């Protein structure tokens, strides 16, 4: 049993991993069975992620982020542990995309008012990532009071927060 007070359970990292696994499971089902009923997805991703594969003309048009819609026409949806590839139609031009799950910023299925948003925060050293063994990203506790020093060399990573953002007020 650890008595080191600087070691903690990386809840933010674990939640991040679980929500990306949920997206993987949903897309695998769609790849196997098609979109059921009125379901469709809006997926926003960071086009600058090093593992995103897309046509140069699309990257030039969407330098930071791009939102795709998976609804009426899509082809060749393939899903693996790291991400998915798909062919979508852009003005009668079919284009292949490869999107790693780590590049996803939002995933929304408006037909059932479901959405996930991955917030970007600075990386910390709170523990291992269950998916890659790297440093943990500490979740924002909502207080805005994060006084830990953050190395400037580390890049922002995504965290899952605010599911209520996509709910309708009743």
C-alpha positions in Angstrom: 0.0 0.0 0.0 1.4 3.4 -1.0 1.8 6.1 1.6 3.2 8.6 -0.9 0.7 11.6 -0.7 1.8 12.7 -4.2 0.4 9.5 -5.8 -3.3 9.5 -6.6 -5.8 7.7 -8.7 -5.8 9.4 -12.2 -9.6 9.7 -12.4 -9.4 12.3 -15.2 -7.2 10.0 -17.4 -9.4 7.0 -16.7 -12.6 8.9 -17.6 -10.9 10.2 -20.8 -9.9 6.6 -21.8 -13.5 5.3 -21.0 -15.2 7.9 -23.1 -13.0 7.3 -26.1 -13.6 3.6 -25.7 -17.4 4.4 -25.8 -16.9 6.2 -29.1 -14.9 3.3 -30.4 -17.7 0.8 -29.5 -20.4 3.0 -31.1 -18.5 3.4 -34.3 -17.6 -0.3 -34.5 -21.4 -1.1 -34.2 -22.1 1.4 -37.0 -19.4 -0.1 -39.2 -20.9 -3.6 -38.7 -24.6 -2.7 -38.8 -25.1 0.8 -40.2 -26.7 3.7 -38.5 -29.9 2.7 -36.6 -33.0 4.8 -36.8 -32.4 8.6 -36.8 -29.0 8.4 -35.2 -26.2 10.5 -36.8 -23.0 12.0 -35.4 -21.2 15.3 -35.5 -17.6 14.7 -34.7 -15.2 17.6 -34.3 -11.5 16.8 -34.3 -8.2 18.6 -34.2 -6.8 18.6 -37.7 -3.3 19.4 -36.4 -3.1 16.1 -34.5 0.0 14.4 -35.9 -1.8 11.1 -36.7 -4.8 12.7 -38.6 -4.7 11.8 -42.2 -6.7 14.0 -44.6 -6.4 15.6 -48.0 -4.1 18.7 -48.1 -6.9 20.9 -49.5 -9.1 20.0 -46.5 -6.2 20.6 -44.0 -5.6 24.0 -45.6 -9.3 24.9 -45.2 -9.6 23.6 -41.6 -6.2 24.4 -40.0 -7.3 23.9 -36.4 -10.5 21.9 -36.2 -13.0 20.3 -38.5 -16.5 18.9 -37.9 -17.7 15.9 -39.9 -21.2 14.5 -40.1 -21.8 10.8 -40.3 -25.4 10.5 -41.5 -26.7 9.9 -45.0 -23.6 9.1 -47.1 -20.4 7.6 -45.8 -18.3 4.7 -47.0 -15.5 2.4 -45.8 -15.9 3.0 -42.1 -13.2 1.0 -40.4 -12.5 1.2 -36.6 -9.5 0.0 -34.6 -8.1 0.6 -31.2 -6.5 3.9 -32.1 -9.1 5.6 -34.3 -11.2 5.3 -37.4 -11.1 5.8 -41.1 -14.0 6.8 -43.3 -14.7 8.1 -46.7 -17.0 11.2 -46.8 -18.4 13.3 -49.6 -17.2 16.9 -49.9 -19.0 18.6 -52.7 -19.2 15.5 -54.8 -15.6 14.7 -54.0 -15.2 11.5 -51.9 -12.3 12.0 -49.5 -10.7 9.5 -47.1 -10.0 10.6 -43.5 -8.2 8.8 -40.7 -9.1 10.2 -37.3 -7.4 9.0 -34.1 -9.6 8.9 -31.1 -7.1 11.2 -29.3 -7.8 13.9 -31.9 -11.6 14.1 -31.1 -12.8 17.3 -29.5 -16.5 16.6 -29.5 -18.8 13.7 -30.3 -22.5 14.5 -30.6 -25.5 12.3 -31.5 -28.3 15.0 -31.7 -31.0 12.4 -32.3 -30.8 11.3 -28.6 -29.3 14.5 -27.2 -26.0 12.8 -26.3 -22.7 14.5 -26.5 -19.1 14.4 -25.2 -16.7 17.3 -25.1 -13.0 16.7 -24.5 -11.6 19.9 -22.8 -7.9 20.8 -23.3 -5.9 21.3 -20.1 -2.2 21.4 -19.3 -0.5 18.1 -18.6 0.6 17.2 -15.1 2.5 14.3 -13.5 -0.1 12.6 -11.4 0.3 9.1 -12.6 0.3 6.7 -15.6 -2.0 6.8 -18.5 -3.8 3.4 -18.6 -3.6 3.4 -22.4 0.0 4.5 -23.0 1.8 4.5 -19.7 2.6 8.2 -20.1 2.1 11.1 -17.7 -1.4 11.7 -16.4 -3.6 14.7 -17.2 -5.2 16.0 -14.1 -8.9 16.9 -14.5 -10.1 20.4 -13.9 -12.1 20.3 -10.7 -14.1 23.4 -11.8 -12.6 25.7 -9.2 -10.1 27.3 -11.6 -7.5 27.1 -8.9 -4.8 25.0 -10.3 -1.6 26.3 -8.7 0.8 23.5 -9.6 3.6 24.5 -11.9 3.2 23.2 -15.4 6.2 22.6 -17.7 5.9 24.7 -20.8 7.2 21.8 -23.0 4.2 19.7 -22.4 1.3 20.1 -24.9 -2.4 20.3 -23.9 -4.3 17.0 -23.7 -8.1 16.3 -23.8 -10.3 15.5 -20.8 -14.0 14.7 -20.7 -16.2 17.2 -19.0 -19.7 18.8 -19.1 -22.1 16.3 -20.5 -24.9 18.6 -19.5 -23.8 21.0 -22.2 -25.7 18.9 -24.7 -28.9 18.4 -22.7 -32.0 20.4 -23.5 -33.5 22.6 -20.7 -37.0 21.4 -19.7 
